[in-house]
Amino acid sequence: MTMESGPGGMGRNTAWFIGVAGALLVVGGLAWLMVARTTPPGIDQERATLRRQTRAELQGADQQALTSAALINAEKGLYRIPIQDAMRLMQVKWEDPAAGRADLLARLEAATAKPPPAANPYE
């Protein structure tokens, strides 16, 4: 059993081992560098407080939208009503499904109707 040696006297298997190990170390180093450079900074106390305040404001606005009435578009007659009132209204209107569907489609058409195009000054 002879060991083939190259010009430096190193065996073929040893050269392969060193080459594969070196390649793995280079890939591992690049992966570590990528993770180290792309990791976002942690959330500090100031940022956490800001996020909690923003969340509380959004939840308050959502709660107000669900429980209060407001005018959305006066021209189209769109109003926001509390969700409990809307559910009761739908229950009454949909006792007759055909009438409820017709009413729903009429309100959809009124809400999404586009204004007529402006007159062309060149006609």
Stockholm file with secondary structure:
# STOCKHOLM 1.0

chainA/1-123         MTMESGPGGMGRNTAWFIGVAGALLVVGGLAWLMVARTTPPGIDQERATLRRQTRAELQGADQQALTSAALINAEKGLYRIPIQDAMRLMQVKWEDPAAGRADLLARLEAATAKPPPAANPYE
#=GR chainA/1-123 SS CCCCBCTTSCBHHHHHHHHHHHHHHHHHHHHHHHHHHHCCCCCCHHHHHHHHHHHHHHHHHHHHHHHCCEEEETTTTEEECCHHHHHHHHHHHTTSHHHHHHHHHHHHHHHHCCCCCCCCTTC
#=GC SS_cons         CCCCBCTTSCBHHHHHHHHHHHHHHHHHHHHHHHHHHHCCCCCCHHHHHHHHHHHHHHHHHHHHHHHCCEEEETTTTEEECCHHHHHHHHHHHTTSHHHHHHHHHHHHHHHHCCCCCCCCTTC
//
